[in-house]
Amino acid sequence: MAVKNIKKGDTVYIISGKDKGKKGKVLSVLPKEGKIIVEGVNIVKKHVRPTRELQQGGIIDQEAPFYSSKAMVVCNKCNKPTRIGRKFLKEGSKVRVCKKCGEIIDK
């Protein structure tokens, strides 16, 4: 279950689940599990004990990972969720391409 099309820093659109329709920035990718963590999406409550860093214990809200198949990358140019294609450049490098407008997604 490798995550092929989504990278850290991409903006993604959630296509299913309780957060359907939300957009967010990818904070981290977990390729072995096939999951991603997106800013402001899939918020869960976690009970935390007091530590040296966190003097006050209690219940905190944090993002939880979810399957990458529930998210689509948002194109920078057309600003729509899109599928990702691959394109080989002349110098031999491989880049990600928007299937709707053909724009290169990699910076």
N, C-alpha and C positions, 0 to 999 in steps of 0.2 A: 504494500500500500504506500508507495512513494508519492510524494507531492511533486508533480512535474511542472505545473504551469504557474504556481503561486510562489512568490518570493517575499522576503521580509521587506517592508516599506511600500508594497503595492496597496492600492485602494481596491477593496472588494465589495461586491453587492451580494447580500444574502438572499438565496432563492428559495429556501425552505426552512421550516422549523418555527419556533416561537418568535424569532427575530426577523422573520421574512420581510424584505423591503428595506432593511437598514443598510447603510454604507459605513465602512470603517477602514482604518489603516491596519495592516498586518503587523503585529508586534513580534511574533515569532512563529517559526515553522517547525513542526515535529515530524520529519519525514518517515521515521520508522513506524510511527503509529498512523500516518496519513492524516494528521490533524494540524490545525492552525489556531492561533490565538489572535483575535481581532479586537481592537480598541472599542470599548463601549458595547460589545455584543456578547451574548451568553453570560450575563452577569449572575454570579452565584454568591451566596452568603457563606463565609467561612468563620468558624469560631477559633479565636487566637488567644493563646495564653500570654500573660505579661512576660516580656523579656527585657534585656538591657536596651535593645534598640527601640522596642515598642513598650514603653512603661505602662501604658493603659491597655489592658487586654480587652476582649469583647468580640463583637461580631463585625466583620468588615466585608465589603463588597469587592469582588475581584472577577476578572475575566477568566473563563474556563475554556479549554480547548474543545473544538468540534471538528467534524470531518470536513476536509477541504472540498469534497464533492458538493457541499451545500453552498459554496461561494463561487462567484464568477468575477474575474478581473475586470475593472472598469478602465476603459481606454482613456488616455490623457487628451486625445484630440476630439473624438466624438462624444466623450463623457457618457457612454452607455456601457452596460455590462456586455461582455463579448467573449467568444471562445478565442483560444490562443492558437496561432499557427507558428511554424518554424520557417525561418528563411536563412539561407547561407549567403554571406557577403563575399565580395571578391577576395578579401584578404584571408578567407578561410574560417572566419568566426561565425557562430550560430546566434541568431537573435530571435526574440519573441515578437510576433506581429499580430495586430488586431485583424480578425477575420471580416469585420464590417467595413472598415475604411482603409485597411492596408498599412496603417501607420506603425512604425517600430515602437514597441512598448519599452524595451530596455533603454536605460539612460546612456 
